[in-house]
């Protein structure tokens, strides 16, 4: 292994992703809650006591965890993004469009149907269904 030759240590295996963090502007927690819970159907999860004093909010659905943290100056993630899995992309797209969310069809990817959306702050989010 290249890593072992350079450091003398074997790498510790990664076992998963705990969460994805996205940025949001200060004072926009209510907008985040509306989008991530009312529109995407995620559940807001309480922040641990040692982080609760910080602005932002956390959401989860299935094994997906998204943390929104305040960043000043704010700049949305346009390329980097979470890709959320759903069981029925067609119904999700209809629901998103019914809520006024602009949905862009995703580029072809073998084994998936997918689309792209943006949260109220301009962060890119991909929605995917395995075929």
C-alpha positions as a printed Julia matrix, in Angstrom:
131×3 Matrix{Float64}:
   0.0    0.0     0.0
   1.3    3.43   -0.93
   0.05   4.92    2.36
   1.89   2.36    4.48
   5.12   2.9     2.55
   4.93   6.66    3.14
   3.88   6.7     6.8
   4.56   3.26    8.21
   0.9    2.98    9.26
  -2.05   1.17    7.74
  -5.04   3.46    7.1
  -7.98   3.15    9.47
 -11.04   2.13    7.42
 -13.88   4.62    6.96
 -17.2    2.98    7.91
 -19.69   5.58    6.68
 -20.72   9.22    6.55
 -22.23  10.67    9.7
 -23.64  13.86    8.14
 -23.25  16.48    5.45
 -22.94  20.11    6.48
 -24.33  22.93    4.35
 -24.03  26.64    4.99
 -26.87  29.09    5.47
 -27.1   32.83    6.17
 -27.56  34.06    9.73
 -31.12  34.25   11.05
 -32.64  31.9     8.45
 -33.42  28.89   10.66
 -37.18  29.21   10.05
 -36.63  29.14    6.27
 -34.44  26.06    6.71
 -37.07  24.36    8.87
 -39.81  25.05    6.33
 -37.79  23.69    3.42
 -36.14  20.68    5.05
 -39.15  19.53    7.11
 -42.28  20.77    5.32
 -41.02  20.3     1.76
 -38.37  17.56    1.9
 -40.01  15.67    4.77
 -36.95  15.44    6.98
 -37.25  15.65   10.75
 -35.44  18.32   12.73
 -33.12  16.71   15.24
 -31.97  18.47   18.41
 -28.39  19.64   18.48
 -26.25  18.35   21.36
 -26.18  20.65   24.38
 -22.59  21.76   23.71
 -23.59  22.9    20.19
 -27.14  24.15   20.86
 -25.99  27.73   21.53
 -24.64  27.98   18.0
 -26.97  29.04   15.22
 -28.15  26.6    12.58
 -30.25  23.44   12.65
 -29.97  19.72   11.97
 -32.25  17.41    9.98
 -32.51  13.68    9.34
 -34.46  11.26    7.19
 -33.62   7.56    7.06
 -29.83   7.4     7.18
 -29.4   10.9     5.7
 -28.31  13.62    8.12
 -27.94  17.23    7.03
 -26.56  19.92    9.32
 -27.03  23.57    8.4
 -24.6   25.96    9.97
 -24.35  29.73    9.71
 -21.47  30.97    7.62
 -20.56  34.64    7.21
 -19.95  35.72    4.62
 -22.42  33.21    3.21
 -21.76  31.39   -0.05
 -24.01  28.5    -1.18
 -22.63  25.12   -2.24
 -23.19  25.02   -6.0
 -21.07  22.01   -7.01
 -20.57  20.06   -3.77
 -23.91  18.65   -2.62
 -25.74  15.94   -0.72
 -27.48  13.31   -2.86
 -30.65  12.15   -1.13
 -32.15   8.75   -1.97
 -35.92   8.34   -2.37
 -38.12   5.37   -3.29
 -40.35   7.27   -5.74
 -38.68  10.09   -7.63
 -41.81  10.85   -9.65
 -43.89  11.54   -6.54
 -41.05  13.52   -4.98
 -40.75  15.71   -8.1
 -44.53  16.3    -8.13
 -44.44  17.23   -4.45
 -41.47  19.57   -4.89
 -43.04  21.3    -7.87
 -46.33  21.59   -5.99
 -44.42  23.49   -3.31
 -42.9   25.83   -5.86
 -39.45  24.25   -5.93
 -37.72  24.37   -9.32
 -36.69  20.84  -10.34
 -34.06  20.22  -13.02
 -33.76  16.72  -14.49
 -30.43  15.13  -13.64
 -27.92  13.92  -16.18
 -28.11  10.19  -16.97
 -26.39   7.88  -14.51
 -26.61   4.1   -14.92
 -28.85   2.54  -12.27
 -30.5    5.81  -11.15
 -33.08   8.39  -12.0
 -32.23  11.75  -10.55
 -32.95  15.46  -10.4
 -31.43  18.6    -8.95
 -32.95  21.25   -6.7
 -31.71  24.13   -4.56
 -32.62  24.95   -0.99
 -33.8   28.5    -0.14
 -30.17  29.57    0.24
 -28.99  28.29   -3.15
 -27.31  25.09   -1.92
 -27.39  22.34   -4.58
 -29.23  19.14   -3.58
 -29.51  16.03   -5.74
 -32.5   13.69   -5.36
 -31.95  10.12   -6.59
 -33.91   6.9    -7.01
 -32.18   3.56   -7.55
 -33.64   1.61  -10.45
